[in-house]
Amino acid sequence: MPRVDVLLHGQSLRTDQGSLGFCSTLLIRGEKLTIVDTGHVGRRQPLLAALERQGVKPADVDFALMTHAHWDHAQNYDLFDGATMLIHDWELKYARNPHPNDWATPRWTSAMIDFMSSVQTVEEGFEIEPGVRIIHTPGHSPGSMGVLVDTDEGTMAIAGDAVHSARVAVSKKAPLVFWSEADARRSIERLIGSAEIIYPGHDRPFRMLKDGRTEYLAPGQLTLFGLDLEEPGYAVDPSMPAPWVMPGIEEQTVERFG
């Protein structure tokens, strides 16, 4: 049966001067090799190093799946030009005409996608291979999608930013919504109800416990260089910012980009 390997863990790092945008990057090993969310160019070297540790060359990858077209998930695909890029039909259409207030989907995103030699649009239920199938999870973006993977340990859900973190799985509130708050909540509930283990977009893998809490399956690890927290002006705030909904979200309809 297929299995899911973590190449890079995601991190929920937001500052008062912007987001560091470290998404989870996963490798599905089955009859095919599928990489999910290749991150942005600031993680290119760590990504290549992680692949090397797994004994995988970029040319070995069969499918490069984009859970959604936001900048922190949608770069580095040029490393896998020999693979077929998989993107939801709605997400590709939207990336060609994003809402003016959508800062996470720059207009040059579609140009990066067009660089790929092979792009295939997919929808709910598309089977990459036996035991590996697409689930449409709109809300954070119109064409956000996850991957359900049937493994020896049960069903795993690679959620992208439909489930941003373990905190989101508990609160059922998406921290960033560019498409629909109602859809975002439904997608969170659907994903956590579909799998034993969740691989979130910006956090470590976890499982939901019966009491509604979560249990991480990997330790946290992050080192910040060149930052002296004792220097005036620097601080750490463990709380999460309030959820943000894009202004003009009421204009986000399928008819607008379809």
Secondary structure, 3 states (H helix, E strand, C coil): CCEEEEEECCECCEECCEECCECCEEEEECCCEEEECCECHHHHHHHHHHHHHCCCCHHHCCEEECCCCCCCCECCHHHHCCCEEEEEHHHHHHHCCCCCCCCCCCCCHHHHHHHCCCEEEECCCCEEECCEEEEECCCCCCCCEEEEEEECCEEEEEEEHHHCCHHHHHHCCCCEECCCHHHHHHHHHHHHCCCCEEEECCCCCEEECCCCCEEECCCCCCCCCCCCCCCCCCCCCCCCCCCEECCCHHHCCHHHHC
